[in-house]
Amino acid sequence: MREYPPHTTPLSSSVSGCVTITHPHHPLYRQQVEVIRCRRGADPDLIVRLPDGRHAAVAMSWTDYAGATEPSTGPSPGLLALAGLRQMVQWLDHWRQERQYDEASST
């Protein structure tokens, strides 16, 4: 049987206490839940204990944890809408065609 070395970095950090769900579209809006642990990431998830005892992941930004005040209801930063990307491609194609026409007519 093969033995594996123990993990040297924790998969999640242990947290204790309670948070209030602040996102208005969450079913537990304005309810307090117990925090079990915290996952890492750009918008870390809090693993919380639901009122019925089950565990669930909730985005930290959807809670009052660490002074988060307002939930983010829009798209994540850095994400672009597909329609906008398509428009950009069309504009670039049009610009490229005009440039080629201008170069051809100037020679």
Buried (B, 14 or more C-beta within 10 A) or exposed (E): EEEEEEEEEEEBEEBEEBBEBBBEEBEBEEEBBBBBBBBEEEEBBBBBBBEEEEEEEBBBBBBBBEEBEEBEEEEEEEEEEEEEEEEEEEEEEEEEEEEEEEEEEEE
